Amino acid sequence: MRTVDLIHRKREGEELAPEEIKFLIDGYTRGEIPDYQASAFLMAVCYTGMTDREVSALTESMLASGETMNLSEIPGIKVDKHSTGGVGDKTSLIAAPLAAAAGVVVPMISGRGLGHTGGTLDKLESIPGFRTNLSSSEFLSQLKRTGLVIVGQSNELVPADGKLYALRDATATVESIPLMASSIMSKKLAEGVDALILDVKVGAGAFMKKQIEARRLAQMMVGIGRRMNKRVQALITDMSQPLGFAIGNALEIMEVSQTLQNSGPVDLTRLSIELAARMIHLGKVANSLEEARQIAEAKLLDGSGYRKFKEVIGAQGGEPKVLDRFELLPNATGMREIYSPRAGYVSAIDAQLIGQASTMIGAGRDTKDAAIDPAVGVILEVKVGHKIDAGGVLCRIYHTREERVEEAAELVEDAFRISQQAPEDRELILEVVG
């Protein structure tokens, strides 16, 4: 079979057979199919979609491109959590330590930033010395020792997704529901998990702009998991405004530290506890979801989640003291304040514009090989519903280079809407699937 013929058929909306999808994935993983043809295939999928059979075949092909973890020697139910990507979304670094502190075994394979959204690995790598590229033996050893390990896709684990993940970011194909579903689920199945909690974002700052799209993605991933005999549950959560106050890699690590010490933003704390509770419940540490919530809250209040995250940082080569001494993290050299043009209530903060501005000054990447500046980003001073005076500070942009700061500032200014009346409250957790 020829790659160009398969691209053509997919472009025309035809269903590809499992062996044809396997041919494409194997060929790209081995380097026999170049980036430009893989990009064309991704764009064809983006335009014409995939059937359930194709999505399952794509997931299985990516899963088969490398090793899978055998966690049978580690006692307990293995549970992971994954977010589809948002702006200021650092819940993995809060929920996972809370769940692990409660006794859940959490093997986590995470990704890098895509488009205007941040990535868990980028945030962790802003911690000096932190290693996200552990070998399989190191992965298992740490999971036995600490109950939590957070790594990226290695050459051994899901190498096909590692290559495609970076290519999607550079080819404007991130939003494709089949590509997202297969990417996420191949990583999670490779970990050898028994259960999985998914946080499917919807709104301005998410890849899914409409709730019906988010529901379709959630249902597709839950379906893949069930066909593989895994317990999967998805929350559909609001991403119309950034989550928490910090956007940017080192800045978000600082907010994670504050949240694990019970002094974080209300929205971030609430969602992290809910995600941790569902991990605890699926891990059968608690008999009910309500009991699991109580356990998650207790692990936050007694500091054991905070200590667990410190333990993981140390185990993966990082400096645990960064959670106490923020000056040990990369810090920006410049700061620009954005002021409110009028008095009133903050009625909207466009998360996508905030994410784009943060990417523009170096917190994200425009191409798959671009370097990240871990120090830069945006700190909000207000959230939707807050009252502000004319000339009050809406947010601060932290940068290390002057170029593009002016352009980023214009995006940030456009992100805020100030109204004379307070906006209606919007639910953070919109739906549960599975």
C-alpha positions in Angstrom: 0.0 0.0 0.0 1.1 3.6 -0.6 1.0 6.4 1.9 -0.3 8.9 -0.6 -3.3 6.7 -1.5 -4.2 6.4 2.2 -4.0 10.1 2.7 -6.2 10.6 -0.4 -8.8 8.2 0.8 -8.9 9.7 4.3 -9.2 13.2 2.8 -12.3 12.0 0.9 -13.8 10.8 4.1 -13.4 7.0 3.6 -12.9 4.6 6.5 -9.4 3.1 6.7 -8.9 -0.5 7.7 -7.0 -1.2 10.9 -4.1 -2.6 9.0 -3.9 0.6 6.9 -3.8 2.7 10.0 -1.1 0.4 11.4 0.9 0.9 8.2 0.8 4.7 8.6 1.7 4.7 12.3 4.5 2.1 12.0 5.9 3.9 9.0 6.0 7.3 10.6 7.4 5.9 13.9 10.3 4.2 12.0 11.0 7.4 10.0 9.9 5.8 6.7 7.0 8.3 6.3 8.2 11.9 6.4 6.7 14.7 8.5 5.0 16.3 5.5 3.0 13.1 4.7 2.1 12.5 8.4 1.0 16.2 8.5 -1.2 15.7 5.5 -2.8 12.6 7.1 -3.4 14.5 10.4 -5.1 17.3 8.5 -7.3 14.9 6.6 -8.4 13.4 9.9 -9.0 16.9 11.3 -11.4 17.6 8.4 -13.1 14.3 7.9 -13.0 12.7 11.3 -12.7 9.0 12.2 -15.1 6.2 13.0 -15.0 4.4 16.3 -13.3 1.5 14.6 -10.6 3.8 13.2 -10.1 5.5 16.6 -9.7 2.1 18.3 -7.2 1.0 15.6 -5.2 4.2 15.8 -5.1 3.9 19.6 -4.0 0.3 19.4 -1.4 1.0 16.7 0.2 3.8 18.8 0.1 1.6 21.9 1.8 -1.2 20.0 4.6 1.2 18.7 6.5 0.6 21.9 6.6 -1.1 25.3 3.7 -1.2 27.8 4.3 -1.1 31.5 3.6 -4.2 33.5 2.6 -3.0 37.0 1.3 -6.3 38.2 4.1 -6.6 40.8 3.0 -3.4 42.5 0.0 -4.0 44.8 -3.0 -1.8 44.6 -5.2 -0.3 41.9 -3.3 2.0 39.5 -5.2 5.2 38.8 -4.2 8.2 36.6 -5.7 11.6 35.8 -5.4 13.5 32.5 -6.5 16.9 31.3 -7.2 17.7 27.7 -5.4 21.0 28.2 -6.3 24.5 29.4 -4.8 27.8 30.5 -3.4 27.8 34.0 -4.4 24.2 34.4 -2.0 22.7 36.9 -4.5 20.3 38.6 -2.4 17.2 37.8 0.4 18.5 40.1 -2.1 18.9 43.0 -4.6 16.0 42.5 -2.0 13.4 41.9 0.0 14.1 45.1 -3.2 14.2 47.1 -4.4 10.8 45.7 -0.9 9.3 46.2 -0.8 10.6 49.8 -4.1 8.8 50.3 -2.6 5.5 49.2 -3.6 5.4 45.5 -0.8 4.2 43.1 -0.5 6.9 40.4 1.7 6.2 37.3 1.4 9.3 35.2 2.6 9.9 31.6 2.1 13.6 30.8 2.6 15.8 27.8 4.1 19.1 26.8 2.3 22.3 26.0 0.1 22.3 22.8 -0.9 25.6 21.2 -2.0 28.1 23.7 -2.3 25.5 26.5 0.4 24.6 29.0 1.9 21.2 29.5 2.6 19.3 32.8 6.1 18.3 31.7 7.0 21.9 30.8 5.9 23.0 34.3 7.9 20.3 36.0 11.0 21.0 34.0 11.0 24.5 35.3 12.1 22.9 38.6 16.0 22.8 38.4 17.1 19.2 37.9 13.7 17.6 37.5 13.9 14.6 35.2 10.9 13.6 33.1 12.7 11.0 31.0 13.0 8.1 33.4 13.8 4.6 32.1 11.2 1.8 32.6 13.2 0.4 35.5 13.4 3.8 37.1 9.7 4.4 36.5 8.8 1.1 38.3 11.3 1.6 41.1 10.0 5.1 41.9 6.4 4.0 41.7 7.1 1.3 44.3 8.9 3.7 46.5 6.7 6.8 46.4 3.4 5.7 44.8 3.6 8.5 42.3 5.8 9.1 39.2 5.3 11.7 36.4 7.2 11.2 33.1 6.9 12.0 29.4 6.6 9.6 26.5 10.0 7.9 26.1 11.4 6.0 23.2 10.1 2.9 24.8 6.6 4.0 25.8 4.2 5.1 23.0 6.9 6.6 20.7 4.4 7.0 17.9 2.3 9.4 20.0 5.4 11.3 21.1 6.2 12.1 17.5 2.6 12.8 16.5 1.9 14.9 19.6 4.6 17.4 18.7 3.6 17.4 15.0 -0.1 18.2 15.9 1.0 21.3 17.8 2.9 22.6 14.7 0.3 21.7 12.1 -2.9 23.2 13.7 -4.5 19.7 14.1 -4.6 19.7 17.9 -8.4 20.2 18.1 -9.3 17.0 16.2 -11.4 14.9 18.5 -10.2 11.4 17.2 -6.6 12.5 17.4 -7.0 13.8 20.9 -8.8 10.7 22.1 -6.3 8.3 20.6 -3.3 10.3 21.9 -4.5 10.5 25.4 -5.7 7.0 25.7 -2.6 5.4 24.1 -0.5 7.1 26.7 -2.7 6.0 29.6 -3.1 2.4 28.4 0.7 2.2 28.0 1.1 3.0 31.7 -0.8 -0.2 32.7 -3.4 1.7 34.7 -6.6 0.1 35.9 -8.6 3.2 36.1 -8.5 6.8 34.7 -10.0 10.2 35.5 -10.3 12.6 32.6 -10.7 16.3 32.9 -12.2 17.4 29.5 -12.0 21.2 29.2 -14.5 23.3 27.4 -14.7 27.0 26.6 -12.5 29.8 25.2 -9.3 28.5 26.6 -9.9 24.8 25.7 -9.5 23.0 22.4 -13.2 22.1 22.7 -15.2 25.4 22.4 -18.6 23.8 22.7 -19.9 21.5 25.4 -21.3 19.1 22.8 -17.8 18.6 21.4 -16.4 18.1 24.8 -19.1 15.5 25.5 -18.2 13.7 22.3 -14.5 13.6 23.2 -15.3 12.4 26.7 -17.6 9.7 25.4 -15.0 8.6 22.8 -12.3 8.2 25.4 -14.6 6.5 27.9 -15.6 4.1 25.1 -12.0 3.3 24.2 -11.2 2.6 27.9 -14.2 0.3 28.3 -13.3 -1.7 25.2 -9.9 -2.2 26.9 -11.5 -3.3 30.2 -10.5 -0.1 32.1 -12.6 2.0 34.4 -12.8 5.5 32.9 -14.7 8.5 34.1 -14.6 12.0 32.6 -15.5 15.4 34.1 -16.4 18.2 31.6 -15.1 21.4 33.2 -15.2 25.1 32.4 -12.2 26.8 30.7 -13.8 30.1 29.7 -11.3 31.9 32.0 -7.9 30.7 33.2 -7.8 28.3 36.1 -6.3 29.8 39.2 -4.3 33.1 38.8 -0.9 31.9 37.4 -0.2 31.1 33.7 3.4 30.1 32.9 5.6 27.3 33.9 7.5 28.3 37.0 4.7 30.7 38.0 2.3 27.7 38.0 4.7 25.6 40.2 4.6 28.5 42.7 0.8 28.3 42.7 0.8 24.5 43.0 2.9 25.0 46.2 0.5 27.5 47.6 -2.5 25.3 46.8 -1.0 22.2 48.4 -0.5 24.4 51.5 -4.2 25.3 51.4 -3.7 28.9 50.4 -4.4 28.6 46.6 -7.2 30.0 44.5 -10.7 28.7 45.2 -11.4 27.4 41.7 -8.1 25.5 41.4 -8.5 24.1 44.9 -12.0 22.9 44.4 -11.4 21.2 41.1 -8.2 19.6 42.3 -9.9 18.1 45.3 -12.8 16.8 43.2 -10.3 15.1 40.7 -8.3 13.7 43.6 -11.5 12.4 45.2 -12.5 10.5 42.1 -9.0 9.0 41.8 -9.3 7.9 45.5 -12.8 6.4 44.9 -11.7 4.5 41.7 -8.6 3.4 43.6 -11.0 1.8 46.1 -9.4 3.6 49.0 -12.9 5.0 49.9 -16.2 3.2 49.6 -18.1 6.3 48.4 -17.3 9.5 46.5 -18.3 11.6 49.6 -15.8 9.7 51.8 -13.2 10.1 49.1 -13.7 13.9 49.1 -13.2 14.0 52.8 -10.0 12.0 52.5 -8.7 14.4 49.7 -9.5 17.5 51.8 -7.8 15.9 54.8 -4.6 15.2 52.8 -4.6 18.9 51.7 -5.2 20.2 55.2 -2.6 18.0 57.0 0.1 18.8 54.4 0.6 15.2 53.3 -0.1 16.1 49.6 2.4 18.9 49.8 5.0 16.5 51.3 4.3 13.9 48.7 4.9 16.3 45.9 8.2 17.3 47.5 9.1 13.6 47.8 8.4 13.1 44.0 10.5 16.2 43.1 13.4 14.9 45.0 13.0 11.3 43.6 13.1 12.7 40.1 16.3 14.7 40.5 14.7 18.1 41.3 15.2 20.5 44.2 12.3 20.1 46.7 13.2 23.4 48.3 11.7 25.3 45.3 8.3 24.8 46.9 9.4 26.9 49.9 11.9 29.2 48.3 10.5 30.5 45.0 13.7 32.4 44.2 15.2 28.9 43.4 12.9 28.7 40.4 13.5 30.6 37.2 12.4 34.2 37.7 11.5 36.9 35.1 13.6 40.0 34.9 10.8 42.4 33.7 7.2 43.0 34.6 4.4 44.9 32.8 1.1 45.8 34.5 -2.2 45.9 32.7 -4.8 48.4 34.0 -8.6 48.5 33.9 -9.9 51.2 31.6 -13.0 51.7 33.7 -14.6 50.8 37.0 -17.0 47.9 37.1 -17.1 44.1 37.4 -14.9 41.7 35.5 -17.5 39.9 33.3 -15.1 37.8 31.2 -11.5 36.8 30.9 -10.8 35.2 27.5 -8.5 32.3 28.5 -7.3 31.7 24.9 -6.1 35.3 24.5 -4.3 35.0 27.9 -2.7 31.7 26.8 -1.7 33.1 23.4 -0.1 36.1 25.1 1.8 33.9 27.5 3.0 31.7 24.5 4.0 34.9 22.6 6.5 35.9 25.3 8.0 32.4 25.6 5.9 30.3 28.0 4.7 28.1 25.1 5.9 27.0 21.7 4.9 27.9 18.2 6.9 25.0 16.6 7.6 21.5 17.9 11.3 22.2 18.4 10.9 25.7 20.0 12.5 26.3 23.4 10.4 27.3 26.4 11.2 30.2 28.7 10.2 28.7 32.1 10.3 32.1 33.9 7.7 34.0 31.9 3.9 34.2 32.0 0.9 36.1 33.3 -0.4 36.5 36.9 -4.1 37.6 37.1 -5.0 40.0 39.9 -8.8 39.5 39.4 -11.1 36.7 38.3 -14.6 36.9 36.7 -17.0 38.5 39.2 -14.5 40.6 40.9 -15.1 44.4 41.2 -12.3 46.7 40.1 -11.7 50.5 40.1 -10.7 52.4 37.0 -6.9 52.1 36.8 -6.9 49.0 39.0 -4.4 46.3 38.0 -6.0 43.5 36.0 -2.9 41.4 35.7 0.9 41.4 35.4 3.0 40.1 32.5 6.3 38.7 33.6 9.0 38.6 30.8 12.7 38.2 30.2 12.9 39.8 26.8 11.3 43.1 25.6 10.4 41.8 22.1 6.7 40.9 21.7 5.8 42.2 25.1 3.8 45.1 23.6 2.0 42.7 21.3 1.3 40.4 24.2 0.0 43.3 26.3 -2.6 44.1 23.6 -3.9 40.6 23.6 -4.2 40.6 27.4 -6.0 43.9 27.3 -8.5 42.5 24.8 -9.0 39.4 27.0 -10.8 41.4 29.8 -14.4 42.5 29.7 -15.6 45.1 32.3 -19.3 45.5 32.9 -21.5 47.6 35.1 -23.3 44.6 36.5 -21.9 41.5 38.1 -22.0 38.5 35.8 -24.0 35.4 36.7 -22.0 32.6 38.4 -20.9 29.8 36.1 -20.5 26.2 37.2 -16.9 24.9 37.2 -17.9 21.2 36.8 -20.4 21.0 34.0 -21.0 17.3 33.5 -19.8 13.8 34.4 -19.5 11.1 31.7 -19.1 7.5 32.5 
